[in-house]
């Protein structure tokens, strides 16, 4: 079986679902003729035609609004924003309409739309190209927020998102678009939404992360193992709704937790996880919950970017400080 990258897995999932379900349509800037800025939609226009792969004008508000109208009338649109930082003009349609359509119509209408966007830092891009603002969407009732961390998860979670009857914000960590390859069967099997995945079993400390930061988290766990500390690594995968059962069970076993994300620290998803651990798992803790995050600044340019992103050393330092509690 051919090994593919994360971006190729997204493309594979789109090909599969468009062939399976003629109601699935793709729209966005340059998604058709050019195959998308990162090549996520390459080949779709040739296979399914311009009526189902729609090149739009340069208007994020129009893209988000068109998707709501399409979804309300029975289609299953997958709308691409070229970068997460470009999505903000579309907030009105996403927050005021897509997320509320089921409630507003008391269930008579629903909104099966997937809003895709490359997100995160690490490719030395300028402002608006390196945003990690998943917490903005996680705060909105009616939205799901899904973030894959590997090719296999990107394929399975994309299929599940398209098949979901309500709106999904699907954020693709572009730093790892082509970092790893793995075999991904093109069998149409979706992965479950609304749950976390244990990537590594451990007994001494729980490491929780998602998206591109899973890479550094797993490297940290490997390093810790050589020092006699066995870390359990949890991939959140679905940021909203937050499935805390897996995390709480792990913390009950290990007694310690570090949460790692590249988004700004204040009011990030890590803060919500820490709060829920405090509310529901306090008696399991042997040490305070730690967060290793980005800083409360706009992602800096070029060489400074690497200092903004959490790295293995920062994760190990957080673990060391927690392991000092006995």
Secondary structure, DSSP 8 states (H G I E B T S, - for coil): --EE-HHHHHHHHHHHHHHH-TTEEEEETTSSSS--TTSTTTTHHHHH-TTTEEE--S-HHHHHHHHHHHHHTT-EEEEEESSGGGGGGGHHHIIIIITTHHHHTTTS-----EEEEEE-S-S---TTSS---HHHHHTSTT-EEEEE-SHHHHHHHHHHHHHSSS-EEEEEEGGGTTT--EE---S-----SS--EEEE--SSEEEEE-TTHHHHHHHHHHHHHHTT--EEEEE--EEETT--HHHHHHHHHHS-EEEEEEEESTT-HHHHHHHHHHHHSGGG-SS--EEEEE-SS----GGGHHHHS--HHHHHHHHHHHHT--
